[in-house]
Amino acid sequence: MGDGSARDRAVAIVTGATQAMGEAIARRLARNGVAVLGVGRDDSRGRAVAARIVADGFEADFVATDVGKEDEVARAVEAVVERFGGLDIVVNNAASLDAWPPEAPVHLEPTDVFDSILRVNLYGPFWFVKYGAPVMIAGQRGGLFVNISSYAAHRGVAGKPAYTASKGALEALTRQVAVDYAEYGIRANTLVLGSIGVPRNAALHDDPDMAEAMRAGRLVHRAGTPDDTAAAVAFLASPDAGFITGTTLNVDGGLLAKAAVPRVAQRLAEATAVPSSSSGGG
């Protein structure tokens, strides 16, 4: 096992690597010469993702990990050092969106549901810094944490108190990590996603009415893709982003920039306006 100082390529952990977003991120980093360890709960799916990346001629591996459990996160960090000799990049992409029973308004939300979502969405990234930052410091090469947030950190989503709270807290944690580890050359940034089409929300994007409603809420005509997210991660991991830390980058097609309510009000006013020839005096 090397100390990291003599490695000729960067090494990354990508969480949530069994899903479309995680695979796209892992593949883009690997294509850029990064050795990638994917983590996720589904061992067979994760190993299949790693095998596809390796078959394309890049470095990748997978270790089954529940990021909501501290001891498994610690083992994942140990595994990446054993496999690739160090750690330079962590992409905290894994997120818990579903729970059973489902999320509900706060007065109906079971505490264990709230807690289970925060353990994946907030505690997981916290633990990856707790165990990953010392490896980066020892390697003396700096490092990068990219945390994947959501527009839900900035806009209320009905019946999702744990998810929205976890993403808001994740953005605050990212800024704190940037401050606490800057002296070691470690950067931390957040990607805020919105209107990204993935298999789990395909039914929404495929429904003509819902697709049009989502289109009306953003500035870019098309929906986002996992490759859009992967490109943003790759940029933050590149030397071109070396002066960027402690900040957020919106990858949302302009969703958060657009004032949706005034636009709806404007359209309503236009549709119901009285013709000028019939208007009365003020």
PyMOL commands that set and color helices and strands:
alter all, ss='L'
color gray80, all
select helices_A, chain A and resi 20-31+43-55+70-84+106-108+111-139+151-153+161-184+199-206+208-216+226-236+239-241+260-272+276-278
alter helices_A, ss='H'
color red, helices_A
select strands_A, chain A and resi 11-15+35-40+60-64+89-92+143-150+186-193+248-251
alter strands_A, ss='S'
color yellow, strands_A
deselect
rebuild
show_as cartoon
